[in-house]
Amino acid sequence: MEQKTKSERLGEVIQLLKKIYDFGIDKTDENLLEFKKILTQWMEDGKFRKGSIKLFSHERELIYELYSRKGMDIEICLKYRKGL
């Protein structure tokens, strides 16, 4: 299956970050900055990534799957984690 171009991955990252910021996650949140590093690495090398990041300030866990194949959108889920 054909891989996404760097430009396509960049477009997905921009859309994803807008949604996260619209949700109210602070752009300077330390753990969000760590996720942004992961996004940057994915955008650069196009290698599949899957994992989670804890957003303590919002009692949320950000679960992500970053796909590189065309036709597969990247996925994130913000799960509520009481007392996180």
Secondary structure, 3 states (H helix, E strand, C coil): CCECCHHHHHHHHHHHHHHHHHHCCCCCCHHHHHHHHHHHHHHHHCCCEEEEEEEHHHCEEEEEEECCECCCCCEEEEEECCCC
